[in-house]
Amino acid sequence: MATMYTAAFDQTQKRERTQLILKRVSTLSPIPKILSEVLDLLKDINTSPQQLARAISRDQSIVVKILTIANSPFYGLVKRVASIEYAIMILGFNEIRNIVTALSLMEAMKNKSDQYLDQKEFWTHAYITGVLAKKLADDMGIRQSGDCFVGGLLHDLGISVIHRYMHSDFASICESVKMGSEYKDAENLFLGMDHQAIGYSLLKNWNIPDNFCEIVKYHHTPYLAYNTKILSSVIHLADYMTQQLQLGSFSWDAGMTLHEETAVSLQLLDQESIDKFIEQYREPVKQQLETIRHLS
């Protein structure tokens, strides 16, 4: 009994320490300047596409990524988008707000690659999960397909946060996995919470819209989502598909399974039907990967 109490107390202490770090992160690393400027402009009903374009153009890495997203075969735009101003006009202010939000937060949490995390692999997985989630949502007739893209892009943000701000714990987690642990178990062991909860907490501290916070929190357990069960299920499926196709996959998803409730809701009632459903996306995903070789 004493041992169980000590273990529970230890985990509580670790969770409290992690939450304290996240509060410091949100204070010391406020929302990126470009995001703050864009959000301020979008509050003004008189803001023009030209004004918004000028603000976004101050960060050329984000411009390149927005244009890559807009021209993605999975994103579904008919005409090629050659300028950020045209992207704003075609996608609309709300969609641009969401995309800039996701990209800015990804950039803010970015760290240098090392033996524990390859940033290009991480970005590629986030991007493929996002565009695949949007494509799945469009194919299923889900209206909030743009939210699925943003949720997919941000779903593993907690991993990036751990790598940048809790690096010694990140290394310990990876070493523990090498010894046979599951990532989720190792995260909880060293941090008192997993990367879903960490991403959720940081986004909440930054006042990011609740739907994106919830998607991040439940992307491995969509059946627990309260307001975004359908959207979280789509991100869960897209995440699983990258692993099954081995295209845009990520080591932290090794051994990931598709939750039964998600499969049933898509009328995929056995493994054969699941495999057939996923396989039809193989070639389109390969094409997506070709379009982002220059991004990281």
Secondary structure as the mmCIF struct_conf table of DSSP 4:
data_model
#
loop_
_struct_conf.conf_type_id
_struct_conf.id
_struct_conf.beg_label_comp_id
_struct_conf.beg_label_asym_id
_struct_conf.beg_label_seq_id
_struct_conf.end_label_comp_id
_struct_conf.end_label_asym_id
_struct_conf.end_label_seq_id
HELX_RH_AL_P HELX_RH_AL_P1 ALA A 2 LEU A 28
BEND BEND1 SER A 29 SER A 29
HELX_LH_PP_P HELX_LH_PP_P1 PRO A 30 PRO A 30
BEND BEND2 ILE A 31 ILE A 31
HELX_LH_PP_P HELX_LH_PP_P2 PRO A 32 PRO A 32
HELX_RH_AL_P HELX_RH_AL_P2 LYS A 33 LYS A 43
TURN_TY1_P TURN_TY1_P1 ILE A 45 ASN A 46
HELX_RH_AL_P HELX_RH_AL_P3 PRO A 49 ILE A 56
TURN_TY1_P TURN_TY1_P2 SER A 57 ARG A 58
HELX_RH_AL_P HELX_RH_AL_P4 GLN A 60 ALA A 70
TURN_TY1_P TURN_TY1_P3 ASN A 71 ASN A 71
HELX_RH_3T_P HELX_RH_3T_P1 PRO A 73 TYR A 75
BEND BEND3 VAL A 78 LYS A 79
BEND BEND4 SER A 83 SER A 83
HELX_RH_AL_P HELX_RH_AL_P5 ILE A 84 LEU A 91
HELX_RH_AL_P HELX_RH_AL_P6 PHE A 93 ALA A 108
TURN_TY1_P TURN_TY1_P4 MET A 109 MET A 109
BEND BEND5 GLN A 115 TYR A 116
HELX_RH_AL_P HELX_RH_AL_P7 GLN A 119 MET A 140
TURN_TY1_P TURN_TY1_P5 GLY A 141 GLY A 141
TURN_TY1_P TURN_TY1_P6 ARG A 143 GLN A 144
HELX_RH_AL_P HELX_RH_AL_P8 SER A 145 LEU A 154
TURN_TY1_P TURN_TY1_P7 HIS A 155 ASP A 156
HELX_RH_AL_P HELX_RH_AL_P9 LEU A 157 TYR A 165
BEND BEND6 MET A 166 MET A 166
HELX_RH_AL_P HELX_RH_AL_P10 HIS A 167 LYS A 178
TURN_TY1_P TURN_TY1_P8 MET A 179 GLY A 180
HELX_RH_AL_P HELX_RH_AL_P11 TYR A 183 LEU A 191
BEND BEND7 GLY A 192 MET A 193
HELX_RH_AL_P HELX_RH_AL_P12 HIS A 195 ASN A 205
TURN_TY1_P TURN_TY1_P9 TRP A 206 ASN A 207
HELX_RH_AL_P HELX_RH_AL_P13 ASP A 210 LYS A 217
TURN_TY1_P TURN_TY1_P10 TYR A 218 TYR A 218
BEND BEND8 HIS A 219 HIS A 220
HELX_RH_3T_P HELX_RH_3T_P2 PRO A 222 LEU A 224
BEND BEND9 TYR A 226 ASN A 227
HELX_RH_AL_P HELX_RH_AL_P14 LYS A 229 LEU A 245
TURN_TY1_P TURN_TY1_P11 GLN A 246 GLN A 246
BEND BEND10 LEU A 247 GLY A 248
HELX_RH_3T_P HELX_RH_3T_P3 SER A 251 ASP A 253
TURN_TY1_P TURN_TY1_P12 ALA A 254 GLY A 255
HELX_RH_AL_P HELX_RH_AL_P15 GLU A 260 SER A 265
TURN_TY1_P TURN_TY1_P13 LEU A 266 GLN A 267
BEND BEND11 ASP A 270 ASP A 270
HELX_RH_AL_P HELX_RH_AL_P16 GLN A 271 GLU A 279
TURN_TY1_P TURN_TY1_P14 GLN A 280 TYR A 281
HELX_RH_AL_P HELX_RH_AL_P17 ARG A 282 THR A 291
TURN_TY1_P TURN_TY1_P15 ILE A 292 HIS A 294
#
